Amino acid sequence: MSTHTNTGVDHQTLTMRELASHDLARPFAPENGQPLKFKIGDLVAVRISDEISVVRVIGYYQARDGLYARGKRYLLDVETHWVPYSEDQLVKVTGHSLERMP
């Protein structure tokens, strides 16, 4: 394993530090280059099996095979909480109103 001459830190350690720093600011790189629309804790409406449910965003999906989640990045407080949803499947709930439901 090679060591960086200026810092005495190997390349893998530098890479891990850079990824950890990136993950603090953004959980992963959005494919469209835009900031994430929903935050953890936001209430959203989602259509599941022809029913519209209001649920909470509980996390962000991170693909195990790369930085991209193919657009499906939100984990919701539903029975199948491990299944990610894309932004276009969700509508933010504000007060007692919904934005346009897809």
MARMARMI-192433 format. One record per residue: x, y, z of N, C-alpha, C, CB in turn; residue number from 0. Coordinates in Angstrom, 2 decimals. Glycine has a CB too. Example, Ala and Ser with C-alpha at 12.3 -4.5 7.8 and 13.67 -1.06 7.14 Angstrom:
BEGIN
<pt <13.19, -5.69, 7.80>, <12.30, -4.50, 7.80>, <13.20, -3.30, 7.80>, <11.31, -4.47, 9.05>, 0>
<pt <12.85, -2.25, 7.08>, <13.67, -1.06, 7.14>, <12.90, 0.03, 7.87>, <14.08, -0.60, 5.72>, 1>
! end
This chain:
BEGIN
<pt <0.85, -1.17, 0.00>, <0.00, 0.00, 0.00>, <0.89, 1.23, 0.00>, <-0.97, 0.00, 1.22>, 0>
<pt <0.65, 2.14, -0.94>, <1.49, 3.33, -1.03>, <1.05, 4.38, -0.01>, <1.45, 3.92, -2.45>, 1>
<pt <2.00, 5.19, 0.40>, <1.72, 6.24, 1.37>, <1.92, 7.59, 0.71>, <2.62, 6.11, 2.61>, 2>
<pt <1.01, 8.53, 0.94>, <1.11, 9.89, 0.42>, <2.30, 10.55, 1.09>, <-0.21, 10.70, 0.64>, 3>
<pt <3.21, 11.12, 0.32>, <4.46, 11.63, 0.88>, <4.28, 12.86, 1.77>, <5.40, 11.97, -0.24>, 4>
<pt <3.25, 13.68, 1.50>, <3.10, 14.91, 2.28>, <2.46, 14.69, 3.65>, <2.26, 15.90, 1.52>, 5>
<pt <1.58, 13.71, 3.77>, <0.85, 13.56, 5.02>, <1.15, 12.27, 5.75>, <-0.62, 13.65, 4.75>, 6>
<pt <1.73, 11.31, 5.09>, <1.98, 10.03, 5.71>, <0.73, 9.18, 5.80>, <2.55, 10.23, 7.08>, 7>
<pt <-0.34, 9.55, 5.07>, <-1.60, 8.83, 5.09>, <-1.76, 8.11, 3.76>, <-2.80, 9.79, 5.36>, 8>
<pt <-2.16, 6.85, 3.83>, <-2.32, 6.08, 2.59>, <-3.55, 6.53, 1.79>, <-2.41, 4.60, 2.91>, 9>
<pt <-3.56, 6.17, 0.52>, <-4.62, 6.58, -0.40>, <-6.01, 6.12, 0.08>, <-4.35, 6.02, -1.80>, 10>
<pt <-6.11, 4.90, 0.59>, <-7.40, 4.38, 1.04>, <-7.96, 5.22, 2.19>, <-7.26, 2.91, 1.47>, 11>
<pt <-7.13, 5.61, 3.12>, <-7.57, 6.43, 4.25>, <-8.04, 7.80, 3.77>, <-6.44, 6.59, 5.27>, 12>
<pt <-7.30, 8.40, 2.83>, <-7.71, 9.69, 2.28>, <-9.05, 9.56, 1.56>, <-6.64, 10.22, 1.31>, 13>
<pt <-9.24, 8.49, 0.81>, <-10.50, 8.26, 0.11>, <-11.65, 8.10, 1.09>, <-10.40, 7.02, -0.79>, 14>
<pt <-11.46, 7.31, 2.13>, <-12.50, 7.10, 3.14>, <-12.86, 8.41, 3.84>, <-12.05, 6.04, 4.17>, 15>
<pt <-11.87, 9.24, 4.14>, <-12.13, 10.53, 4.77>, <-12.96, 11.43, 3.84>, <-10.79, 11.23, 5.14>, 16>
<pt <-12.59, 11.44, 2.55>, <-13.31, 12.27, 1.59>, <-14.75, 11.80, 1.44>, <-12.60, 12.24, 0.22>, 17>
<pt <-14.97, 10.49, 1.36>, <-16.33, 9.95, 1.26>, <-17.15, 10.26, 2.52>, <-16.28, 8.43, 1.02>, 18>
<pt <-16.54, 10.13, 3.68>, <-17.24, 10.43, 4.94>, <-17.62, 11.91, 4.98>, <-16.36, 10.07, 6.17>, 19>
<pt <-16.73, 12.78, 4.54>, <-17.02, 14.21, 4.50>, <-18.17, 14.50, 3.54>, <-15.78, 15.01, 4.09>, 20>
<pt <-18.15, 13.85, 2.39>, <-19.24, 14.01, 1.40>, <-20.56, 13.53, 1.98>, <-18.91, 13.23, 0.10>, 21>
<pt <-20.56, 12.39, 2.65>, <-21.79, 11.80, 3.19>, <-22.41, 12.66, 4.28>, <-21.51, 10.42, 3.72>, 22>
<pt <-21.60, 13.46, 4.98>, <-22.15, 14.37, 5.98>, <-22.99, 15.46, 5.33>, <-21.03, 14.99, 6.82>, 23>
<pt <-22.53, 15.96, 4.19>, <-23.23, 17.02, 3.48>, <-24.39, 16.48, 2.65>, <-22.27, 17.80, 2.60>, 24>
<pt <-24.17, 15.37, 1.98>, <-25.18, 14.73, 1.13>, <-25.02, 13.23, 1.28>, <-25.05, 15.18, -0.39>, 25>
<pt <-26.11, 12.51, 1.45>, <-25.98, 11.06, 1.63>, <-25.44, 10.35, 0.40>, <-27.32, 10.48, 2.00>, 26>
<pt <-25.59, 10.91, -0.78>, <-25.05, 10.37, -2.02>, <-25.21, 11.42, -3.09>, <-25.75, 9.04, -2.43>, 27>
<pt <-24.57, 11.22, -4.20>, <-24.63, 12.20, -5.27>, <-25.91, 12.06, -6.07>, <-23.41, 12.07, -6.20>, 28>
<pt <-26.81, 13.04, -6.03>, <-28.03, 12.94, -6.82>, <-27.71, 12.90, -8.31>, <-28.96, 14.12, -6.53>, 29>
<pt <-28.43, 12.08, -9.04>, <-28.18, 11.91, -10.46>, <-28.41, 13.20, -11.23>, <-29.05, 10.81, -11.02>, 30>
<pt <-29.35, 14.03, -10.76>, <-29.69, 15.24, -11.48>, <-28.89, 16.46, -11.02>, <-31.15, 15.52, -11.34>, 31>
<pt <-28.01, 16.28, -10.05>, <-27.18, 17.37, -9.57>, <-27.91, 18.37, -8.68>, <-26.60, 18.09, -10.72>, 32>
<pt <-29.18, 18.15, -8.40>, <-29.97, 19.06, -7.56>, <-29.98, 18.56, -6.11>, <-31.42, 19.17, -8.10>, 33>
<pt <-30.19, 19.46, -5.15>, <-30.30, 19.02, -3.76>, <-31.53, 18.13, -3.57>, <-30.38, 20.23, -2.81>, 34>
<pt <-31.48, 17.32, -2.54>, <-32.62, 16.45, -2.24>, <-33.83, 17.29, -1.88>, <-32.27, 15.47, -1.09>, 35>
<pt <-35.00, 16.90, -2.38>, <-36.23, 17.66, -2.18>, <-36.81, 17.45, -0.78>, <-37.26, 17.28, -3.23>, 36>
<pt <-36.67, 16.23, -0.23>, <-37.27, 15.89, 1.06>, <-36.18, 15.60, 2.08>, <-38.21, 14.69, 0.92>, 37>
<pt <-36.47, 15.98, 3.33>, <-35.55, 15.72, 4.43>, <-36.12, 14.61, 5.31>, <-35.30, 17.00, 5.26>, 38>
<pt <-35.26, 13.99, 6.09>, <-35.71, 12.99, 7.05>, <-36.65, 13.68, 8.04>, <-34.50, 12.32, 7.80>, 39>
<pt <-37.82, 13.07, 8.25>, <-38.83, 13.65, 9.13>, <-39.96, 14.33, 8.38>, <-38.19, 14.62, 10.05>, 40>
<pt <-39.76, 14.66, 7.10>, <-40.83, 15.28, 6.31>, <-42.00, 14.33, 6.14>, <-40.30, 15.72, 4.94>, 41>
<pt <-43.22, 14.91, 6.16>, <-44.42, 14.13, 5.84>, <-44.64, 14.20, 4.34>, <-45.67, 14.65, 6.61>, 42>
<pt <-44.87, 13.04, 3.73>, <-45.11, 12.96, 2.30>, <-46.30, 12.06, 2.02>, <-43.85, 12.45, 1.55>, 43>
<pt <-46.95, 12.32, 0.90>, <-48.01, 11.43, 0.43>, <-47.40, 10.54, -0.63>, <-49.25, 12.24, -0.14>, 44>
<pt <-47.77, 9.27, -0.61>, <-47.26, 8.31, -1.58>, <-48.39, 7.37, -1.97>, <-46.04, 7.51, -1.01>, 45>
<pt <-48.39, 6.97, -3.22>, <-49.39, 6.01, -3.70>, <-48.78, 4.61, -3.60>, <-49.84, 6.34, -5.20>, 46>
<pt <-49.41, 3.77, -2.77>, <-48.97, 2.38, -2.60>, <-50.17, 1.49, -2.85>, <-48.35, 2.12, -1.16>, 47>
<pt <-50.07, 0.60, -3.83>, <-51.16, -0.33, -4.16>, <-52.48, 0.40, -4.34>, <-51.30, -1.40, -3.07>, 48>
<pt <-52.50, 1.43, -5.17>, <-53.70, 2.21, -5.50>, <-54.31, 2.95, -4.32>, <-54.73, 1.31, -6.08>, 49>
<pt <-53.59, 3.09, -3.23>, <-54.05, 3.89, -2.09>, <-53.02, 4.97, -1.81>, <-54.28, 2.99, -0.82>, 50>
<pt <-53.51, 6.14, -1.42>, <-52.60, 7.23, -1.07>, <-52.44, 7.24, 0.45>, <-53.14, 8.61, -1.59>, 51>
<pt <-51.20, 7.19, 0.90>, <-50.90, 7.21, 2.33>, <-50.03, 8.41, 2.65>, <-50.20, 5.89, 2.78>, 52>
<pt <-50.21, 8.97, 3.84>, <-49.33, 10.03, 4.32>, <-48.38, 9.39, 5.32>, <-50.14, 11.22, 4.98>, 53>
<pt <-47.09, 9.47, 5.01>, <-46.07, 8.82, 5.83>, <-44.88, 9.76, 6.01>, <-45.61, 7.48, 5.19>, 54>
<pt <-43.96, 9.34, 6.86>, <-42.77, 10.15, 7.15>, <-41.56, 9.57, 6.43>, <-42.52, 10.21, 8.68>, 55>
<pt <-40.68, 10.46, 5.95>, <-39.39, 10.04, 5.39>, <-38.51, 9.64, 6.58>, <-38.71, 11.19, 4.52>, 56>
<pt <-37.99, 8.40, 6.56>, <-37.20, 7.93, 7.70>, <-35.72, 7.76, 7.38>, <-37.75, 6.61, 8.19>, 57>
<pt <-35.35, 7.89, 6.11>, <-33.94, 7.74, 5.77>, <-33.70, 7.87, 4.29>, <-33.42, 6.41, 6.25>, 58>
<pt <-32.43, 7.74, 3.92>, <-32.03, 7.80, 2.52>, <-31.44, 6.46, 2.10>, <-31.01, 8.94, 2.28>, 59>
<pt <-31.86, 6.00, 0.95>, <-31.32, 4.75, 0.41>, <-29.94, 5.01, -0.17>, <-32.25, 4.16, -0.67>, 60>
<pt <-29.00, 4.14, 0.13>, <-27.67, 4.21, -0.46>, <-27.41, 2.89, -1.17>, <-26.57, 4.50, 0.62>, 61>
<pt <-27.22, 2.96, -2.47>, <-26.97, 1.76, -3.26>, <-25.68, 1.11, -2.80>, <-26.90, 2.10, -4.77>, 62>
<pt <-25.70, -0.19, -2.72>, <-24.51, -0.93, -2.27>, <-23.49, -1.09, -3.40>, <-24.90, -2.30, -1.73>, 63>
<pt <-23.93, -0.95, -4.64>, <-23.04, -1.20, -5.77>, <-22.59, 0.09, -6.47>, <-23.74, -2.10, -6.77>, 64>
<pt <-22.61, 1.20, -5.78>, <-22.16, 2.46, -6.37>, <-22.81, 3.64, -5.68>, <-22.48, 2.48, -7.86>, 65>
<pt <-22.50, 4.83, -6.17>, <-23.01, 6.04, -5.54>, <-24.43, 6.37, -5.97>, <-22.11, 7.19, -5.85>, 66>
<pt <-24.94, 5.72, -7.00>, <-26.24, 6.11, -7.55>, <-27.33, 5.13, -7.16>, <-26.15, 6.22, -9.05>, 67>
<pt <-28.50, 5.67, -6.89>, <-29.64, 4.88, -6.46>, <-30.71, 4.81, -7.54>, <-30.23, 5.45, -5.17>, 68>
<pt <-30.31, 5.13, -8.78>, <-31.24, 5.12, -9.92>, <-32.49, 5.95, -9.65>, <-31.63, 3.69, -10.26>, 69>
<pt <-32.32, 7.04, -8.94>, <-33.43, 7.96, -8.67>, <-34.28, 7.61, -7.47>, <-34.30, 8.01, -9.85>, 70>
<pt <-34.21, 6.39, -6.98>, <-35.00, 5.99, -5.81>, <-34.12, 6.13, -4.58>, <-35.55, 4.52, -5.95>, 71>
<pt <-34.41, 7.17, -3.81>, <-33.50, 7.49, -2.73>, <-34.14, 7.65, -1.36>, <-32.79, 8.72, -3.06>, 72>
<pt <-35.47, 7.67, -1.26>, <-36.13, 7.93, 0.02>, <-36.69, 6.66, 0.64>, <-37.24, 8.95, -0.17>, 73>
<pt <-36.39, 6.45, 1.92>, <-36.98, 5.35, 2.68>, <-38.11, 5.94, 3.52>, <-35.90, 4.64, 3.59>, 74>
<pt <-39.25, 5.24, 3.51>, <-40.45, 5.75, 4.16>, <-40.89, 4.87, 5.32>, <-41.57, 5.87, 3.16>, 75>
<pt <-41.65, 5.45, 6.23>, <-42.18, 4.73, 7.39>, <-43.42, 3.95, 6.97>, <-42.51, 5.72, 8.55>, 76>
<pt <-43.17, 2.87, 6.22>, <-44.22, 1.98, 5.74>, <-43.82, 0.55, 6.08>, <-44.47, 2.15, 4.20>, 77>
<pt <-44.73, -0.39, 5.86>, <-44.45, -1.78, 6.18>, <-43.18, -2.29, 5.49>, <-45.64, -2.65, 5.78>, 78>
<pt <-43.00, -1.91, 4.23>, <-41.79, -2.31, 3.49>, <-40.80, -1.14, 3.50>, <-42.14, -2.73, 2.02>, 79>
<pt <-40.32, -0.80, 4.68>, <-39.47, 0.38, 4.88>, <-38.13, 0.32, 4.16>, <-39.23, 0.57, 6.33>, 80>
<pt <-37.72, -0.84, 3.69>, <-36.44, -1.00, 2.99>, <-36.56, -0.69, 1.50>, <-35.91, -2.40, 3.18>, 81>
<pt <-37.76, -0.52, 0.98>, <-37.97, -0.24, -0.44>, <-37.85, 1.27, -0.67>, <-39.36, -0.77, -0.92>, 82>
<pt <-36.91, 1.71, -1.53>, <-36.75, 3.15, -1.77>, <-37.78, 3.69, -2.76>, <-35.36, 3.44, -2.27>, 83>
<pt <-38.09, 4.98, -2.62>, <-39.04, 5.68, -3.49>, <-38.33, 6.87, -4.13>, <-40.32, 6.14, -2.70>, 84>
<pt <-38.76, 7.24, -5.31>, <-38.17, 8.39, -6.00>, <-38.96, 9.65, -5.69>, <-38.12, 8.14, -7.53>, 85>
<pt <-38.35, 10.80, -5.96>, <-39.00, 12.09, -5.69>, <-40.32, 12.23, -6.44>, <-38.08, 13.24, -6.06>, 86>
<pt <-40.38, 11.71, -7.66>, <-41.61, 11.88, -8.43>, <-42.75, 10.99, -7.94>, <-41.33, 11.58, -9.88>, 87>
<pt <-42.48, 10.08, -7.00>, <-43.54, 9.27, -6.39>, <-44.12, 9.92, -5.14>, <-43.00, 7.89, -6.05>, 88>
<pt <-43.49, 11.00, -4.68>, <-43.84, 11.61, -3.39>, <-44.34, 13.03, -3.56>, <-42.64, 11.60, -2.46>, 89>
<pt <-45.19, 13.43, -2.65>, <-45.69, 14.81, -2.59>, <-45.57, 15.27, -1.15>, <-47.18, 14.92, -3.11>, 90>
<pt <-44.98, 16.43, -0.95>, <-44.81, 16.96, 0.40>, <-46.15, 17.38, 0.98>, <-43.83, 18.15, 0.41>, 91>
<pt <-46.37, 17.02, 2.24>, <-47.59, 17.40, 2.95>, <-47.23, 18.60, 3.82>, <-48.16, 16.20, 3.83>, 92>
<pt <-47.94, 19.71, 3.60>, <-47.70, 20.92, 4.38>, <-49.02, 21.34, 5.03>, <-47.12, 22.08, 3.50>, 93>
<pt <-49.06, 21.35, 6.32>, <-50.30, 21.69, 7.02>, <-51.38, 20.68, 6.70>, <-50.77, 23.11, 6.65>, 94>
<pt <-52.46, 21.13, 6.13>, <-53.56, 20.23, 5.77>, <-53.71, 20.08, 4.27>, <-54.87, 20.72, 6.37>, 95>
<pt <-52.69, 20.46, 3.52>, <-52.82, 20.40, 2.06>, <-51.72, 19.54, 1.45>, <-52.78, 21.80, 1.46>, 96>
<pt <-52.01, 19.02, 0.28>, <-51.05, 18.26, -0.50>, <-50.74, 19.04, -1.76>, <-51.59, 16.84, -0.83>, 97>
<pt <-49.46, 18.99, -2.16>, <-49.15, 19.49, -3.49>, <-49.76, 18.48, -4.46>, <-47.59, 19.68, -3.71>, 98>
<pt <-49.71, 18.76, -5.74>, <-50.31, 17.87, -6.74>, <-49.77, 16.45, -6.62>, <-50.04, 18.41, -8.15>, 99>
<pt <-50.66, 15.47, -6.52>, <-50.30, 14.06, -6.40>, <-50.01, 13.49, -7.77>, <-51.42, 13.25, -5.70>, 100>
<pt <-48.86, 12.82, -7.93>, <-48.54, 12.23, -9.24>, <-49.49, 11.12, -9.65>, <-47.12, 11.70, -9.23>, 101>
! end
